[in-house]
Amino acid sequence: MRKTDTWQDNREIIAELKKKDDHFAVIFDEHTQLDQQINQLEKDRVTHASRDDEIEQMKRRKLQLKD
């Protein structure tokens, strides 16, 4: 896998891993959920400004999951 590949480029591989590995499925789903929450919070500038710390914590957790 190249560094430029995204999860969308590897949908079939990810789907197969999620079926075979429950731990991977949990981690992948949590990572995806955090990504969606962060994107939503960052879209709203007013909310984003008041929740910077929370967003940073979410980003750190995403990185932990990725490792």
N, C-alpha and C positions, 0 to 999 in steps of 0.2 A: 504494500500500500504506500502510495506517495504521500508526502506531507500535505499536498494540496487536495487530496481526496476528502470529501465530506461524507457524513453519514448517509446523505441522499445518494451519493455515488455508489455506496455499498449496502443498499437496502436489503438485498438478498442475503448477504453474509450476516448482517445484523439480525435479520429475522431468524436465520438458522441458529445463530448463537443464542438468541433469546429462547428458542424452543429447547435447546439442549442444555443450557446453563442458567438455572434459576437465579444464581447470584449475579450473573451478568445482566439478566433482565431487570432485576431490582435496581442495580446501579445505573443502567442505561435510562430507565424510566425516571429515576430521581434526577439525573442530570438533565434530561429533557424538560422536566417540570420546572426545575430551577431556571433553566434558560428562558423558558416562556415567561416566568414571573419577572425575571430581570428585564427582559425586553419590554414587558408591559409597564413596569415602573419607570423605566428610562424614557418611555414615550411621553409620559405626563411630567412636564418640567416642574410643576408646583409640587407634586407628590415626590418626585425624584429628589428635589432639594432637601426635603424634610426627612428622607429615608436613605440618605447616602450611606450611613453605617450599615444598615440592613442589607443594602444592595452589595456592599463590599463583602459582607459575611457570606452572602449567597454565592458570590463569585469565587471566594476562597473554597467553599464547599464543592463547587463545580470542579475546580482544579484538583481537589483531593480525590473526587470520584474518577476523574480522568486518569489519574495516576494508577 
